[in-house]
Amino acid sequence: MTDEPSSPACYAAEADDAYMGFAPREEIVDALNEFLEAERAGARVALASAKGLANEDELALLRAVRDDEVRWCAMLFRHIRKAGGSPSLKCGAFFGKAMAIGDLHDRLHFLNRGQSWVVRKLRELMPRVRSDELHRDLKAMLESHEVNIGLTDSFLKNGPNAGGDTPSNG
């Protein structure tokens, strides 16, 4: 009889992500690129929609959404690179679909549907993200999108100044 343990020590921290129930690196990179393309499309929709507008409340809302989308593009780009992936240079098909909508308020409703899609996809992905840093950043992105959805809904429902002061999610 020996005093050796009957099984080896657990090295869970060193186990492969997929083995531990997390999304593998390739899946994470693909998802982050999908988000990057969507965020780029959202930023371009907000930028293009603001052109020629005189209403300061509409401009403030669109600038806030655009700035937020650009912020998340930078974060996603950084995490894709950190994971060893190549950031996509594409703009999501959402841009063309949104810009085909002539009425600004109808386009804002559509933009909110896109924001809601991102929120849903983030909620699906986040439990499968092993990196604490990436998880924290995705959580901040999710919360920011929820704020944008609320601001836009309020604006659309109640008109200018409905959301309070100038929207910002900094």
N, C-alpha and C positions, 0 to 999 in steps of 0.2 A: 504494500500500500504506500502511495506517495502523497506528499502534501501539495502537489501541483493542482491548480484549479482545473475543474472539468471542462471549462470553456475559456477561450481567450478573452482578454479585456475588451471592452466595448470601445470602439473608435468612431462613434457616431459623428463627431465633429468632422472627421476626415472622409466620411462616406459620400458617395456621389449624390448630387441633388435629387435626381430622379428616384434613387433607391430610398431616400428619406421622405419621399412624397412631394418634393418641390419640383417646380418646372425646370427642365434641363436648360442649360445656357442658350442653346439654339432657339428654343421656344420663347425664352425671355427676350432675346434679341429680336426675333420676328415680331413679337407683340409690341415691343418698344418702337420698332420701325413703323408698325401700323399706326400707333399713337402719334408718332412724329409726322407722318403724312397727313393725318387728320388734323393735328394742331396747326400745321403749316396751311392747310386748306382753310381752317377757321380764321387764322390771322389774315389771310388774303381776302376772305369774304368781308371781314370787318373793315379792312383797309379800303377795299374797292367800294363798299357800301357807304363809307363816310365821304367819298369824293363828291363834291358839289352840294353837300348838305349845309344849310344855314342854321338849322335848329341846334342850339348849343347842348340841349339835353340828349338829343340823338347822337350828336358828335361825342359827347362825354362817354356815353354808354359804349359806343363802338370803339373808341380809343381804349377804354378799360378792357374790353374783351380782347382787342388786338394785342395790347401790351401783355395781357395774361397768357394768351396763346404763344406769343414769342418767348416769354419766360419759360414755358413748358417745353418748347422746341429745344431751347438751349440745354435744359436739364436732361431731356431724353437723349439728345445728341451725345452729351457727356457720358451717360450711363451705357449707351450702346458701345461707345469707344472703350470704356472701362471693361466691358464684358468681352472685348476682342472682336466686336462686330463692326460692320461698315454701315454708317448711318445712311439711310435712304435719302436721295435728293429729289424724290417725287413729291408732288402735291396730290393729296387725295382727291378722288372723283367728286367728293362733296362740294368742292369749289364750283365746278361747272354746274352742278345741279342747283346750288344755292343762287348762283348768279343768273340762272334762267328764270328766277322768280322776280318779276318786275316791281311789285309792291314791297316797300321797305319793311313794313310790319309783318307781312307774310314771310319775307325772308328772315326776319328775326325769329319768328315762330320756328322756321326750319332750322335756323342756327341753334336754337334751344334743343331741338330734337337731336342734333348732332352732339351737343354738349351732354345730353342725357345718355346717348350711346356710349360716349367716353366714360361716363360715371359707371354705367352698367359693366362695361368691359374691365374697368379698373377693379371693381368689386369682385369680379370673377378671377382676376389674375392675382390680386394681392395676397390671398391666403397661400399661394403657391410660390411666393417670392422669399428666398432664403436670406438675401442680403438685407441687413437692418437699414443700411443707408438708402438703398433703392426703395425699400418698403416705406420708409419715412417720407421720401420725396413723392412717391406715388400717392400716399395718403394726403399730402399737402395739395397735390394736383387735383385729387378727387374733391377735397373740401372747397378748393377754389372754383372748380366747375359748378359745384352746388350753389355757391354764392352767386356766380354769374347767371345761372339759371333763374334763381330767385330775383335778382335785379332786373333781368330781362322780362320775366313774367310780370313783375310789378309794373315796370314801364309800360308794357303792352296792355295791361289791364286798366291801369289808372292814369296813364299819360305822363307827361313831363313832371319831374320832381316827386314822382311816386315812391321812388326808392330812397328818398332822402337826399343827402349830399351827393356830389359827384362820385360815381362808382369807382372803387379801387380795391384791389385785393392784395397789394404789395406784400 
